[in-house]
Amino acid sequence: MSVATIEVSLTALLNNVAYLRKICPTSQIMAIVKANAYSHGKEKVAILLDNYVDYFGVARLEEGIDLRKKGIQSPIVLLEGFFLHDDPSLLQQYGLETIIHCSQQIDALARLPKTMSISCWFKIDTGMHRLGFRIDQAVDYFKQLACCEAVKKPINIISHFCSADNLTANETMTQISLFDRFIDQIDDSSLLGKQTIAASGGILAWSESHRDVIRPGIALYGVSPFDYNEDGKATGMQLGLRPVMTFKSEIITIREHNKNEAVGYGQIWRSEQDTCLGVVAMGYGDGYPRDILPGTPVWINGRLVPIVGRVSMDMILIDLGLNSDDQAGDEVIFWGNEALPVEKIAAYSGMSAYELLTRITERAKLRYVD
């Protein structure tokens, strides 16, 4: 290994699916594989999970078509729905299910011939105020959708939490109440299909939200949706999950470095003592944040050591200490083990774990283990 590598544990992935089934025993699972399965490789992840989950969730039509072409058989849901410039006939051609969140989509479906059959998830805006029908208009739009001859009945119902990661917020229970109010307002219950409102935060913290289908995204990959704290209470491992990704590389060379010498672009760090620096094949060209603070740890040979200087496109320097026994070629972990979960790096960077995972570039090589 001589480049940045995304090592993906397939055993950990299956462990997380089993754990989610354990805590939500009456719910089906929609595995979220958008953004290349949070940089874990959507094709390999979907192929592995095709017989273990009930649905896959993607963001874009092209993602769904790509999975179908790779042989994925499970239902695939377009979480942003089809776009107005898309050809809705592709939904039936590739057996894709779609979120319906605006009146223009209903108009497009109403123009389709009744010989078509499109599975839909009607999205209610219960508080996110991003996609979905407002509560005061949702019943009328639901009736319009139900009148479309090309739309399969029953119609599934979906919403999305805005603050499920905040365990003391009132918004989540308010959203659940609004979701239930909509359900109660539909006179013909035969039109109502499956319900889903819980993504990772809802799954792990709000049992009232589990319903017919849960939608694990970041939790599926063993990462907590909650803020990290130094006690480790909010890491995926503390919640019963196993991290699926280890993001790592190796030392290119080791250099002697004198006290008071600066290193790297901008010379933002100077050594307070004589030491040895390891040059690691990792940089913002691989997706590691350029503005990460000096002192952010990496894991090498059983210990944490700090990053020093500025992260460059292809290289990062780490302070190994004057008497280290490290060698060129030694493995360096940037996140992914118990001592260095991605949640901890998120806290150092000021970014969310979601962003750290999905910003990894194609230059980093995917490698699947166990």
Secondary structure, DSSP 8 states (H G I E B T S, - for coil): --S-EEEEEHHHHHHHHHHHHHHSTT-EEEEE-HHHHHHT-HHHHHHHHTTT-SEEEESSHHHHHHHHHTT--S-EEETT---TTS-THHHHHTTEEEEE-SHHHHHHHHTS-TT--B-EEEEEESS--SSSEEHHHHHHHHHHHHT-TTB-SSEEEE---SSTT-TT-SHHHHHHHHHHHHHHH-S-GGGEEEEE---HHHHHH-GGG--SEE--SGGGGT--SS---TT-TTSTTTTT----EEEEEEEEEEEEE-TT-B-SGGG--B-SS-EEEEEES--TTTT--TT--TT-EEEETTEEEEEES---SS-EEEE--TT----TT-EEEEE-BTTB-HHHHHHHHTS-HHHHHHT--TTSEEEEE-
